[in-house]
Amino acid sequence: MADITTGWNPEDNTFWDSSGKKIANRNLWISIPSLLCGFAVWLYWGIITVQMLNLGFPFSASELFTLMAIAGLTGATLRIPSSFFIRLCGGRNTIFFTTTLLMIPAVGAGIALQNKETPLWVFQVLALLSGLGGGNFASSMSNISFFFPKKQQGLALGLNAGLGNFGVTTMQILVPLFMTFGAFGAMGGDPMTLVNSSGTLIGKIPAGSQTWIQNAGYLWLLFLVPLAFAGWFGMNNIRTEEVSPDIGSPLSSFTKITFMLLIGFFTAMVGLWLMLPESANGSGFGVPKELVLVGVIASTVLLLKLIPGQIGTSLSRQYRIFGNRHTWVMSLIYTMTFGSFIGFSAAFALAIKVIFGYSHLEVGGVVTHDTINPNGPSALMYAWMGPFIGALIRPVGGWVSDKIGGALVTQVCSLVMVVCAAAVAYYLKAAYASATPEEYFIPFFVLFLLLFAASGIGNGSTFRTIAMVFPKEQAGPVLGWTSAVAAYGAFYIPKVIGEQIKAATPEYAFVGFAIFYALCMVINWVFYLRKNGEYYNP
């Protein structure tokens, strides 16, 4: 498609009705499935690790939790440079190239998973590369924000993010299904035999059955190849002063994107090395994860700004968002909503497997957690439902917020999340001390579905607030930046849950989450629900 060089003004009703709406919708409906695949590749480790346990791969549960944490940290970090891709490189160039890059971790996972002897560091590198899918969210949301008028941005961004988030659910349904048959023939490799029972959304699969775990990577090529063509031939670069005024040739855009992504990879790798134990190929220094997060974010922002030439100059202009206090307020609030959604999506399946798939027996005064529970629920049967609800309801959050205001909707969601997180903590404590944890699964599961629903609605409402609070030039980078900060939930939540499970106190993780949600309620009220505040219920 030709670049749009002049006259892009979606706020002009005549322009919008004559041609703008058609162009915007075409870009939106190519953006959504591209983002969906990004989420799928980013978070498929949550399902792959469950099946690795079922197949008897020689890794502990805590080591497998690190794969999700690595993908989470990298994906969030890559959102920082991705926040600025649209102005520097154009929407079409960015979406095409970043979607194409997803083929690398997908093929790599397909190859590595064919051999149980593949070392842990190989899976860690592949988890690092799958972070590319997480980074794509920032550029995708920034791009779509420029196509639609303010009055429709709540719905448009809700659709892009919400249906894009369906990548989690789509992955959690398709990956278990594709692992049950040789979808790619001889080219797809040989099957393995399940040591423990597995499952799909329609039922359990008994131990001794054959499975093609490598299809978890290969199947995404069926979508990524046609989407790359659709992005190149169907999307547009808006080359106006407000959006992407000086992007150069496509090749120069791809070079800029690659260089900035490498900076994100570097800072994420250093942070992971400082934090991880020697047994997981880390330094063994045990640097606290909170310090790692601050260090990775700060160093990524600083290194990007030090890039000479056009990139550094453009970033200096876009970094003005950091002088606006609402950037930081919305980063915190969006971490509550999207950070929770993405973190729970990453950890949900493995948490079900570890907490309810094993009996917690007291032997000699010590509770053990390594006896298979024959009555335990299949994680692969249930895990998809939470992300499905969160993604499905997200556009509703944007639509309702367009009607009654984003801050009010966010406040109600916050209250629900406080109550549900505290209740989940109660049932986790009971389950992890029981020889029959399945007795507590139903209330745990229902409460988790409510958590997903509230976080999904809150995702849409916070984007409505951002669209109304920030000027147009800042709204795109702010959307990208807040999504980058919030995406660290995909790292932090699996890491915290994994640590607390190892310490036999999983309930502590959710007590902490409830306290954080309560803090966000107060902040949201102070800035956006006080009638004498700078903005009221935007």
Helices and strands as residue ranges (DSSP letters): H 13-15, I 16-20, H 21-43, H 45-55, H 61-82, H 85-89, H 91-101, H 103-112, H 120-145, H 150-178, G 185-188, E 192-193, E 198-200, E 203-205, E 210-211, H 215-218, H 221-234, H 250-275, G 278-280, H 289-305, H 310-318, G 319-323, H 325-334, I 335-339, H 340-356, E 358-363, E 366-372, H 379-382, H 385-404, H 406-431, G 437-440, H 441-469, H 472-487, H 489-502, H 506-524, I 525-529
